[in-house]
Amino acid sequence: MQLVRNTDGWAIITTPRRRHAEGFHFATAVCEIISSRLGIRFYADAVQCINRNRLAPEFHLLRLIPERRVIVYDDIITTGITLTATTSLLDDRDFVLNLIGINNR
């Protein structure tokens, strides 16, 4: 079964790593699977948080993402601030799809 038929011009990124800068990162692992199954480009560590303020984070786009449609994946959501701040970096895109998955290890 194929759920997405036209993946041209799509990419996937994660919200920035804020707690787990090293080692296994659940969101990255999920995005790698999505990328390979859908045949879209995954930009690992594309966004960086440049301050430690959890209520007003400042994010910076580290990589050029030429695709006009971007999936932003966050592995957990509490206030939505991280997802909102990441999405705001992509204001110039045709379409941004936000996905949230919970990692309950």
N, C-alpha and C positions, 0 to 999 in steps of 0.2 A: 504494500500500500504506500502510495506517495501522497503526502499531504500538501507539499509545496511543489508546484509545477515549474514556475518561472523564478529561478533564484539569481538571474542576471542582475548585477548592480546591487546585490545585498552583501553586507558584512555583519559580523558579530563581534562585540567587545564586552568586557566585564566592567562593572564599576571598579574604582581603584581598590587595590589591596590596602587596607588600613590597619589591620591587626596582624596578618600573616604575610609579612613581606618575603619570608623565606620558606622553603619547603612546599609541602602539598597545599594546593589552593583549590577548594571544592568548585568554585565558580569557573576557574580555568579548565578544570577537568570536564565539566559539563559542556562548556563552550567548544572544547576540542571535539567532543562527540557530536554535538549539533553541527559543527562545521563540516566534519567528515561525512555525516549522513545526508546533509542538504547540499553539499558541494559549494559552500560559500566560504569566503575568506574570514579567518579569525585573526584579529589583531590582539595578541597577548600584551598585557600591561600597556595599553594604549592611553590610559588616563592616570594621572598622578595627583594625589592630594598634597597641596603645598603648605597646609597648616594643620594644626591638631584640633581645631575648633569643631566639635561634633554637631553644633547647631547652625553654624555658618561656615561650612567647609569651602575652601577655595581649590578648585580643580583646574588642571592644565592638561590639554591634549598633547601627548608626547609623539604621536605618529600621524602622518598624513593618511587620512582615510578617504580615498577618492570615490568610494561607492556612495550613491545618493540615498540608499535605504539602509538603515542600520538597526540591528537588534542590540539592545542594551540589556545584559543579564546581570541580575543581582541575586546573591545566594540567600539573602535574608533581608527582611524589611521590618523596620520598627516605625520610624517617623516618615520615611520616604524622602528625606532630605538628600541622601546620597544619590538615589536614583534621579531625583529632580535636578540636582547639580550636574550630574553627568550628562543628562539629556539636554540641558541648556547649552552645553558645549557644541551641540549638533543642531543648533537653530537653523542653519542654512540648508539642511537636508530636506528631501522631498517627503520622507516618511521615517519616523523613529518608532520602533516597537519595543516596549518595555516588557521583559519577562522576569518573573520572580520565582525562585525555587528555594525551598527551605532545606537547610542542612542540619538535621537533628542527630548528630553523632552521639 
